[in-house]
Amino acid sequence: MKTTTRVVVIGGGVVGASVLYHLTKLGWSDVMLVERAELTSGSTWHAAGGFHTLNGDTNMAALQGYTINLYRELEQITGLSCGLHHVGGLTLADTDERLDQLKAERAKHRYMGLETEILGVDEVIARAPIINPDGIKGALFDPLDGHLDPSGTTLAYAKAARMGGATIETHCMVRETTQRPDGTWDVVTDKGTIHTEHVVNAGGLWAREVAAMAGIYAPLHPMEHQYLVTDDIPEIYERASEHPHVIDPGGESYLRQEGRGLCIGFYEKPCRAWAIDGTPWSFGAELLPDDFDKIEDSIAFAYKRFPILERAGVKRVIHGPFTFAPDGNPLIGPIPGLQGYWSACGVMAGFSQGGGVGLMLAQWMIHGECERNTAAFDVARFGDWISPGYTRPKVIENYQTRFSVSYPNEEKPAARPHRTTPMHDIFDRMGAVWGHQYGLEVVNYFARGDEPRYETPSFRRSNAFAATAREVAAVRGGVGINEIHNFGKYRVTGAGARAWLDRIMAGRIPRPGRLSLTPMLSPAGRIIGDFTVSCLAEDRFQLTASYGTQAYHLRWFLQNLDDGVSVENISDRRTGFQLAGPKARAVLAACTRTDISDMAFLDVRELVVGQVNTLVQRVSYTGDLGFEIYCDPMDQRQLWATLWQAGQPHGMAPFGMRAMMSLRLDKAFGSWGREYSPDYTAAETGLDRFIAFKKTADFIGRAAAEAERASPPERTAVVFAVDAGDADVNAYEPVWVDGKVVGFCTSGGYSHHTQTSVALALIPRALLRDGLQAEIEILGEMRKARLLTEPLFDADGARMRGDGSGIGNAPAFVAPTPNSPRINLS
């Protein structure tokens, strides 16, 4: 056995084999896979083997498309069969809400190049006559759906990897993974020790145990999963062509042809977690005992939807465990804070996602970044606060709702509340309707009187609409207050802090007492952060960004850290409030003995507010006159009492995130994860106006940004007013011009202040012209849209930058013209 190699992949299932193959495909041949038993052991061998492209996240859908298209290539490379059956697939809709979801997915597919279609009931029955059409309203058909041979496919990955120079060692049990002082690793096995630069945990059912060897908690949990294979069915084997896949979300089931019969599996509500305290090392190529009791209701529903099942005998039952992350997506990428350790776990849909996952991880390891946004599957999307006690109920919830309608405004309840601030009980008594981000409870809006304390999940305007309008009016008409706990916050100190920030951030680093807005770029020029940088002293800075990207951003900071610089994540050690609206200055002035009349837009000051030492920043995401006031969490309730009392004469009202996201539309401000993400570059989104091209620092991504400055990208960000009905743009709706799909929406919603439905979108730069008319497809309906060339509110920036008198006016929005084609979303 080899004792030295560049990469050791632990685990010989489909994911580990895919990672190994893609490493060789991208040029690393000195790579090795170790497997404690045979290849395909674990959950791979008993998988149903289905594959499909449907996924609510567009990047995951694209990776699934890549995976499916890769199988023919694998067969050509290796001469082995993957057992491919491209039969197409139907996802049924038995409610209007489910049909809305499928229409939304079909709309996304238009600009992704996926040839799916919405079918009526007659078309559904024509393709799948075994379906009982009672209650069916339509279906989504995807011609790429199909199934394969799990073992054959895994062996094809492995052979292709060997052909590229990789080594595979089976019957090789890993006992320890120990990091050396230089950051490299010793992988101790029962056949000897392997010294390696990189370890990849592709342990599947044993990923938790493998991670624990390195002192890591992997937020995963196995679930029992059961499917049945029937005896021969004449209606199936007498068909001229193979029966298409059918997903019946209402019945929590998936169905496909298996030989001369059918295979049907279930995601039942009375599900069971497996191996709660750890997967036994002795577990191998075996199954769990049959358990028909837990799928009794699912089978009864299936008999109604597919009546021929009631006449078919059961040939065999497959009941085995699969591993899930709390949100059902894979855990891929470098473990934050641990050099050379990579996760390739939680890929429960291995034959839909395994190829794409392997490609992304190989790109990440070799090139330092992926070609796609990793947010949906990055292992860093869960912080160090997560625990097995949180993971298990979230995994169960995900399993139970795997086929449920996924709404854009849905807030799932399991394992909540988990993390709260000192304001939680106060806001709860005020009628807070809660959402959550990164485990933290966040107010979405405040219900009053007999209004329900629950937002109805919907693709259309929800019961939060009136409350959101009320909170927006309070901000624009007077003053609103909301909590700013859900910002990621970092303290950067040291003699080299300014020079380091100049290299890490693409924008200008401010002088003491000021703040600046800046993108953070990857080497390829993609947006990996949208930051506020506050200079408290020459050697002391505070950074703020999205709360949900803490581990992601801190990992990047530490990977690129310079000597003489210290970076701390203080996200939960600094909290506070935002005051916003034309009376915000009056409220703050009443709470401090310091004169703030001269506090200009983008100023930063350390003030005593009431009894509390605070850091106050003159900025607001609402696009209005506003202040962010940061304090120690232990002081937050005292700060609240001071601000709330001072605000009452001015009619101050609390507001939540639903109002915040409406207010930002008035100024066409972009949002992290929507307009600003690694999917896009600064020049595409308008963030390039915050890049300090004149500074001498060779900031990360500079070459790519300079290239786009010299030759602008083909697409650009724009804003539309939409003639919407009862549904507004959410994200990824296609934009049509002259009967063709030319772009897509990044986000949108309803501007309550201006009573306008707004869409932020990316379209070809060449199409920009005054008076541009377009159509946006919302839930299958074409809605007229007109290009906006200035913000709907405070077009000259007087209120945001000044005190209401016009001081500090500057345009917040650049209108498109033939000579100046960029629309700025910030």
N, C-alpha and C positions, 0 to 999 in steps of 0.2 A: 504494500500500500504506500502511496505517496505520503511524504511527511511534511512537504512544503508546497504551498499553492497560493495563488492570489486571492481566490474566493472559495469558501466552503459553503455550499447550500445544504442546509439540514432539512431533509424531507423529500421523499421520492414520489409524491403525488403529482397531479397534473400541474399544479402551480410551481413546485420546485423544478420539475422538468422543463417547464416553459421558461423560467428564469435562466436556467442553465443554457438552454438553446439560444436565447436572445443575447446573453453575454457573448457567446461565440459568434453570433451573427453580427454583432457590433464590434468584434475585433479582439475580445479577450479570450484566448484559448487556454491559458493556464488556470482552469477553473475545475471545481470538483464538487460532486454531489455525494452525500452519504445518507444511506437509508437503513434503518434498523432491521427491516425485513426485506420484502421484495418491492420493486416498483409497483405503484398503484395500491399499496396497502393503505389502510386508513379509510377515509370516506370516499376516495376516488373509485374504488372497485365496485361499490354498490350504488353509485350515482345513477340516476335515471338517464343521464346523458343528453338531456334536451338543451337547445341553445336558441336564443332570441335576441333581438336588438332593443326591444322596448325597455326604456329606463327613464325615469323622471329627470335625471341629470344628463345633460347633453354630452358631456365629456365621457361619462360612463357608457352612454349609448354608442358613442363613436368607438370606444375601445371594444365594445361588444361586436360592432360591425367589423373592426379589424380582426378580432379573434375568429369570427366565422369565415372571413375571406382567407385567413391564413391556412386553413385546413387543406385546401387543394395544393397549396405550396408545399406543405409538409409531405403530402403524399408524393409529389413530384421529386422532392429532394431525397426522400428515404426509400421510395418504392414500397412503403407499407401503407396499408389501408386504414383510414380513420373510421371507416364504416359510415360514411356520410349519407344522410337522407334529407335533402332539401325539399321539404314537403309544403312549406308555408304554414302560417299559423293564424288563428282567429282568437282575438280577445273579446269576449262577449260583454255587452252592456245590458243590464236588466233594470236600470234606473236612469232617470234623466241626468242625475249627477255623474253617474259612471260614463254616460255617453258624452257629457261635457269634458270629462277627463280625456277620453279617447280622441275627441276633436282637438283638444289642446295639444295632445301628443302628435297627432297627424300634422298639425300646423308646424310644429317644430321640425318634423321630418322633411318638410318642403325645402328648407334652405340647407338641411344636412345632406341632401341627396339621397335620402331613403325613400324608396317607392312604395310606401304604405298607402292604404286607402280605407275610407269608411264605407262599410257595406250596410245596405238595408236588410230587413229580415229575410226577404225572398232570396237575396244573394247569399246570405249566410246558409240557408237551408240547401241551396243549390251546391254549395261547396262541401257542406257537412250534413247530409240528410239524416244522420243518426241523432241530431239535436232536436229536442222538443222545443218548438219556438214560443211556447207560452211565456209571456212576460219579457221576451227579448225585444229590445229596441234598436239594436244594430250591433256592429262589431268593427274592430280594426283588423285589417288583414295585412300581414307582413310576409312577403314572399321569401325572405331569408330564413325564417324560422325552420327548425328541423331538429334532428337528433343524430347521435353518433355512437360509436363504440368507445366507452371510457378507457378501457385498458389499451386498446389498439392506438388510440390517440396519444395517450401518455407515452407509450413505447415509441411512437413516431417522434415525439419531442426528444426523447432520450437518444434515439439513434441519430437524429439530426445534430444534437449537441456533441455526441461522440465524433461524428464526422467533422465537426469544427474544432476538435482537439480536446474536448472535455473528458474528464475521468469520472466514472460512476462506481461507487463502492457500496454494494448491498450487504446485508447482514452485518452492518457496522453500527453498533449502538453508541450514541453520544452520551458520555457520562458527565462532562463538565465543559464549560466555555469560560476561559480565564483570560482577562486582558493583561498584557504586559505593560510595563511603564512607558514604552514607546508608542502605545496605542494599538499595536498589533495583537493578535489573538492566538491562544492555544486551544484547539478543539480536541479534547481528550476523549478517545473512543476505546472500545474494548479491543480494538486492533492496534492501538497505538495513538500517539499524539500528532496532530497536524498543526503546523504553524501557518497562519494565514493573515493577510491584510484585512480581509472582509469576511464577516459572518452574515449569512442570510438565513433568517428563521422562516422556513416554509414548513413548519412542523404540523400544520393541519390540526387534527384532533389533539395533538400533543404540543401545540404552539405555546400554551400557557406554561407547561412544564419546561420547555426549552428556554423560554424567555426568563423564567425564574432562575435558571442556571447563571444568567448574567445579571441577576438582581433587578429584573424588569418585571413589571406587571403588564401583561397583555390583556386588554379589555375584551375578552372573548368568552363565549360560553357555548357548549354543544347542546343541541336540541334533538330529541328523538323525531325522526321523520319516517313516514310509512307510505309505501305505494304498493299497488296490486297489479298483477299480470293475469289476464283472463285466459280461459281456454279459447279455442278457435271459434270465431264468429263469422257465419256466412256473409253477413252484410259487409264485413271488412275484407275477407280474403277473396270475395267475388268481385270486388271493385276493379275497375280498369286501371286506377292509379292509387297510390298510397294515400291514406286518409290524412288530412292536415292536422296539425296540432290544434288543440282547443284549450284555452284558458277560460275557465268559468269563475270569475271573481266572486260572484254571488254565492256560489257553492263551494268556494275555497279550494278549488280543484284544478288540476291540469291533466290533460288526456292526450295520448298519442297512440299511433299504431305500434304494436310490438309483434312482429312476425305475422301470424294469421289472426291475432287477437288484439287486445288493447292493453295499454298500461295507463293507470290512473292513480295520481297521488294527491295528497291533501295537506293543506295548512289549516288544521282544525283549531278551533278556539280552546277546547280543553286539552291543550298541548302539555308536554312534559319536558322540563330541563333534565339533562343527563349529566352524570359525572360531576355533580355540584362541587365536590371537594378535590377534583382533579381526575384526569383521564388515566386509568391504570396502564402501566407500561405493558402489562400482560395482554391487554386487549389487542386483537389483530384482525385477521380476515374472518370475522364472525359477525353475526347479526344479533339484534335484540329479539327477545321473545315477541311473537305476534300479540298485538293489542287492538282488537277490534272495538272494544268498548269506547275508546276515546275518539274513534272516527265513525261511530254509529250514526250520528246525525248527518255527517258529511256524506256517508254512503247513501243514506235515505234521500238526500237532496240530489245526489248524482243519479240515482235510479229515475228520478223525475225528469232531470235534464237530458239524460241519455238512457232511454227506456230499455235499449238492448242489453244493458249491463245486468238488468234483473234476470235475464234469461241465460247469462253467461256464467259458467263456473269459474272459480278462482284457481289458476294454475299454481301460482306461488305468491308469497308475500315477502316484500323487502322492507325490513324495519331496521334502520341504522341511524347513527348519529351524524349530524353535520354541525359545523362550527359557525357561529354568527357573532358579529360585532353589535353594539347597542343600536346602531342605525341600519344594520343590514349590509353596509358597504364594506369593502376590503380595508385592511390596515396595511398600507404600503409605504415604504420609504425609510429614511434614516431615523433612528431613535434619537430624540432630542437629548443632547448632553452626553452621548456615548459614541465616541469615534469608531467608525468601521463596523457598526452593528446595524443591520437592515431587517426590516419586517416585510414578510410576504405572507400574511396570515388573513384569516377571516374571509377568504374568497369562497363563499358558499355556492355561488353560481360559477363554478370553475370552468365549465365548458362553454359558457357564454363570455366569461371575463378573463380566463386564464392567460390567453395569448396577449391581450392588451396589457394586463398587469405585468407580465414578464417583460414586455417591451418597455413599459414606463420605468420599471425598476432598473433595467439594464441601462437605459438612457441616463437615469439619475446617477447611477454609480460611475459610469464612464464619462459622461459629459457635464455632470454637475447640475443639470436641470432637465426637465422633460419637455417634450414638444406641446404638452397639454397642461391645462390647469389641474393640479392635483388635489384641490380642496375636498372633493367628494370622497377620496380614498386615502388621503394622507394620514399616516399614523399619528401625526401631531395634532389632529383635530380634537383629540381628547387630552385634557391636561393631567397633571399629577394629582388632581383632586379625585379622580375616578377610582372606584373600588369594586371588588366583586359584589358587594351588597347593592351597588347601583347598577352594575352591568347586567346581572341576572334578570331583574324585572324589566329592564329596557329590552333585553334580547327576547324575552317572552312576549312583550308587547309587540315588538317588530315581527315576530313569527306570526302572531295572531292577526296582525293587520297587513300581512304581506300582500294580500289580494284586495285589501280595502281601497276605496277611493282615496287618493292622496291630494288633499286640498292645499292651495298655497298659503292659507291663513290658519291651518290646523295646528293646534297645540296639544300634543299627546300627554296624558296625565301620569304615566307610570314613573315611579321613583321621584316624584315631586311633591312638595318643594324639597330641593336638595341643598342648595346654597342660597342664603338670603343675606341682606344687609340689615343694619339696625333700623331701617325705615319700613321693613316689611309689615309689621303689625299696624303701624300708623296708616300706611297706604291701604292695607287690607280693610281697615275700618272705614276708609273713605270710599270704598267701592271698587278697588282695583280689580281689573280683569287681567290675569297674569299670563305672560308668555315666558319663554326661557331661552337663554343663550349660553352655551358652554357650561351648562349646569347651574347657571345663575338665574334666579327669578327676576323678571323685568316687567314693568307695568306696560301693557299694551294700550289700555284706556281705562277710564273711570266710569262705572255705571252709576246712575242716580235713581233714587226712588225705587220704583218697581221694575226697573230695567234688569234683565237677567245678568247674572255674573258669569256668563259663558258666551263666548263668541261662536255663532253657528258657522261651522266649516262650510265654505262655498267657493265656487269659481266666480260667483257674481258678488255684487255688493252685499255685505253681511249686515247683521243687526248691530254692528259697531259703527255703522255709517253716521247715524245721528249724533252719537257721542263724540266721534272724531270731529265732526263739523263744529260741535259746541266748543271743543278744546282749541281747535284752530282759531275760532272767533275770539276766544279769550286771549290768545297770544297776540294776534294781529290788532286787536282792539285795545289792549291794555298791557297785561303782563302775565306770563305763565311761568310755572316752575316745574322742572322735572329732574330726576336723579341722573347723575352722570357716572354711575358705578360701572356701566357696561362700555367703558373704554379700556383698551389695553394701555397700560402706563409703564414707562421704563425710566429709570434714573441712570444717566450716563455721567460719570465723573472721571477726573484725572487730568493730568497735564496735557495728554494727547487727545482729549475728548473732542475738541473742535476739528482737529485734523482728521480724526477717524470719522466723524459725522460727515465731513466734506467728501470723504471717499465712499461712505456707505449710502448717503443720500444724494439724489441727483439735483436737488434744489439748493437754494441759498440757505446758509446757516446764519441765523440772526445774531445781532449784537445783544449784549445784556439788556434785559428789560423788554425784549421784543420776542415775538414768535413768528414763524414762517410755515407755510404749507409746502410740502415737498413730496414727490413720488420717490419710492425706492425701487430700483430696477434690478432685474437679473442680468447676467452677462449678455444675454440675447436681447436685452432692451425691453423685456416684458415687465408689467407692473406687478411687483410683489409686495408693495406696501403703499399706503396713502397716509402720510404722517403729518402731525403738527409737531414742530420742534420749538420748544420754549427755552430760551437762554436765561438762566437764573444768575449765572456768573460765567466768567471765561472758562472755568473748569467744571461747570455744573449745569446740566441740561435735564429737562423732562420731555419725554416723547409720548405722544398719544396716538392710538390707532384703533383698529377694530378689536373688541374684547375677545372674539372667538378665534383670533389668530395668534394668541400669546405664545404658545409652544412653537408654532411655525416661525414667528418672527424672532423669538429668543434663540432658536436653533440657528437661524441665519446670522444673527449678531455674533454668537459665540464661534461659529465656523470662520468668521471673518474678523475676529477681534485682534486689535493691535496691543502691543505692550504699552503699559502706562494708561490703560483705559479700563474702567470697570463698568459693567452693565448689570443692572438689577431689574428684575420684573417686580414692580410695585403695584400691579393692577388691583390687588385686593387690599393694599395698604394705603391707598388714596381713593377717596370717594367724594361725594359732594353733590352740588346742584347746579343746574343751569337756570338763569333768569333770562327770559326773552320777551321782547315786545317793546312798544314805544315808552312804557313806564318803567322799564327794567332799571335804568340808571337811578331813577328817583327812589326805588325800593332799596337798592344797594347803598345809596348815599345815606339813607336813614339808618343804616346798620353799622356804619363805620365813622370814626372821627377823622379819617384821612380824606382830604379833598380829592374826589375822583372826577371832577368836572373836566379835567384835562386828560383823562385817560382815553387815549386814542385807539382806534381799531388796530388790533394785533399787538397791543401793549400787554405786558405781563407784570404783575406786582404782587408782593407779599403783603397782605393786609390783615389786620385784626377785624374780624366781622363779628359784632357782638362780643362774645367771650372767646372766640375761636381764632387761632392762627390759621390763615388760609393762603392759598395761592390763587390769585384771580387773573383770568385771561379774558381779554376783550375780544371775543369771537363767539359766533353762534351758528350751528348747522341749520337753524331755522331760516337763515337769510335775513334776520331782523336785527335790530339793536339787541345786544345780548352779552352776557357774561357767563363764563364757566368758573365755578368757585370750588376749589379742591381743599379737602381737609382730611385729617386722620379719622378713620371710622369710629373711633371712640368719642369723637366730638360731633358726629353727624347729627344726632338728635338735638343737641343744643343749637347747632347751626340752623337746623330746620325751624326750631321754635322762634329764633330771632327773625329769620327771613319771612316766615309765615305771618307773624304778628305785624311786621312792617309792611307786608303786602296787602293786608286787608283793606286799608283805606283806598287802595288802588284797584280793588276787585281782583286780586291775584287768584288764579286757579291752577290746579295741577294738570299736567298733560302727559300723555304716554307716547309710546313709539308709533302708534297708528297716526297720531297727529303729526309727529315729527316727520314721518315719511310723506305725509301730504304737504307739509310746509316746505320741505326741500324741493318739491316739484315746482313751487312758485318761482324759484330761482334756477331751476334745471340743474340742481346740484347732483353730482353723481354719488353713488353709494358703493361702499366696498362689497365685493362679491357679486356685484351687478355690473356697473359701468367700469369699475376698477378691479382688475384681477389679472392673473397671469395669462388669461385668454387674449389680452389686448396689450398694445403698446401705448406709451404716453401720447404719441402723435395721433393715434387713432381716436383717442378719447378726449383730447384737449388738455390733458395734464402736462403736455410739453411746454405750456406757457409758464409752468412753475419750475422748469429745468433751468439751472443757472449755467448756461453755456459759456458765459464769460469768466467763470471761476477757473482757476488754474488746476484744481484737483482733477486727477484722472479717476472720476467716480465710476463705480461699477455700472456697466451698461452704456458708458459714454459713446463708445465707437458706434454701437447700434443706433443710439439716439441721434448722433451726428449724421449718420447715413440717412435716417428718415427726415432729418431737417433739410438735407440737401435734395432728397427725392421723396416727397411726401407719400405716405401709404395710400393704397387704392381706396380704402374705405375711411369714413369719417363719422364722428358722432353728430347727431342732429336731434332736434326736439319737435314733436308734432302735437298739435291740438287735435283730438279725435272726436268724431261724432259718435260717441259710444252709446249703448243702450244701458242695460242694467249690469254690464260687465265691463271692467276696465282692463287695460293691458297689465299683465303680470310680468312675464318675461318670455322671450323667444318666439313671440308671435311674428309671422312673416310680414314683411312690408312689400307691397305690390306697387309697381309703377308701370303704366301702359300694359297691364295684363301679364306682367312677369314678376316673379319673386326676385327682388334686388337686394334685400337685406333683412334684418330682424331687429326686434325690440330687445333692449337690454333690461329695461324695467319700465314701470309706469304706475299709474293710479289716478286718483281723483284729487284735483286741487280744490279743496273746499272754499278757500278764500276767493278764488276767481270763478268757481263753479265751472271748471273746465276739466275734461278728461285729458290726461297728458301721457305721451309715450316718448321715452328716450330710446334712440335706435342708432344702428350703424348701417349706413348705405354707401354706395360708391360715390367717391368724391366727385366724379365726373358728372353726376346727376344734379349736383347742387345748383339751384337757381332760385331767384326770387319768385314767390308764388307757386313753388312746387306743390303739386297735389298728388296724394298717394292714397292707397287703401291699406288698412291693417286688418288681418284676419283674426278675429276674436271669437273663439268657440265656434268656428265654422262659418261665421258671418263676416262679410266684407264691410268694413266701416271706413267712411271717408276720413281723411286726415290731411291737415295743411301744415306746412312748415312754419315754425315760429322763428323769428329773427331777433327777438329780444325777450327778456324774462317777462313773465306775466305780472310780476310784482317788483317794485323798487328797481325799475330798469336802469336808473343812473347810479344805483348803489348808495343813495343819500342816507337811507335809514340804516342800512347795514353798516356802513363805514363811518357815519357821523352820529349826531345826536338828535336828528330830526331837522336840523337847520341847513343841511347840505354840506357840512364840513367833511372834508376828505372824500368828496365824490370821485368815483372812478367806475367805469363800466364793468359790470360783473359778467357780461355776456358779449360775445363778439358775433355780430351778424354775418351770415355767409354772403360773400360777394365774389365775383369772378377773380378778384385779386387777393382776397383774404377769405379762403374757403372754410376755415375751421370754426366749428361751433364749440364753445367751451362749456363743459358741464360742471365747472367748479369756479 
